[in-house]
Amino acid sequence: MSDSPRRWWQWVLMYPTIVIALFAGLPQLYQWGSAVALGLSPFADVGDAQQQEAAWERNVNCLTAINHIKPNSTTPYSIDVVPCPSGDILLTLTPLQNPTQQVSKWVITQALFSETAMSLFSSPAYAQGTGTGTGAPPAASPTAERVVATKTQGSTVIRRVELSNNTCVDQTIDALTGRRLSEQPAPCTPF
């Protein structure tokens, strides 16, 4: 009599790793199938594609009502920015040599803040709160008007900004996450 299994359930009992491997692979197979069903590469990020589609639907009326911002740049492509009242920003890049290969992508600012909020839970400095103890929202602060100077130190960016009240601050920003780490009063002169 042979020691090899004869029925499928005997295989499952003898080799449980086969079952575990099949179940563990199901989410990836679903991801690949969803991407192909949407007409994307099997390795595309389906969640990002669905967020982009939702942003187009959410902001369809914004695209004709708001003026486009076209900053000057030295890149081999033109940049077109459309901010919408929803907070989403449409970024369109058009290659100068081949304008038919234009690429448009939504920057979903709400998602950026939720990512920042998730990283704040692990930061001990933010866990302590503002220290006001009143429970009231913080007072409105002056808004940034123009950037006076910028310098980098490793993965930290220091930006000197002139505020609407004609004072200046140095904002320290983590270049890896984009999160502002600190802000200090500064003179309104370049570094």
Secondary structure, 3 states (H helix, E strand, C coil): CCCCCCCHHHHHHHCHHHHHHHHHHHHHHHHHHHHHHCCCCCCCCHHHHHHHHHHHHHCCCHHHHCCCECCCCCCCEEEEEEECCCCCEEEEEEECCCHHHCEEEEECHHHHHHHHHHHHCCCHHHHCCCCCCCCCCCCCCCCEEEEEEEEEECCEEEEEEEECCCCEEEEEEECCCCCEEEEEEECCCCC
